[in-house]
Amino acid sequence: MEDLAAARAAESFGLLDRLIILRTAVDMAVFPAGMTPEILWDPETDDHVASEEGLESVDIFETAMRNCFAAGRVLIDTVLAGDL
């Protein structure tokens, strides 16, 4: 949803050809009461997750973000080098 808004804004300024969107998805359907992302993704707080479903989401968040940054770096470096 946010990607469409960013694309529309870029398009209205004639910058759609300069827009790059990299996303990762982690389904955080289970947030225990009083928890924040910082608390949930702290390695010391795995025991505070409300369910196994939530634990899986917490476990894959770091990997998903690292993959997104790694892919983004390759893409940005390629663009800056003029190879794309």
Summary of the structure (lengths in Angstrom):
residues: 84
radius of gyration: 17.3
end to end distance: 26.7
largest distance: 48.9
contacts: 167
relative contact order: 0.14
helix: 63%
strand: 0%
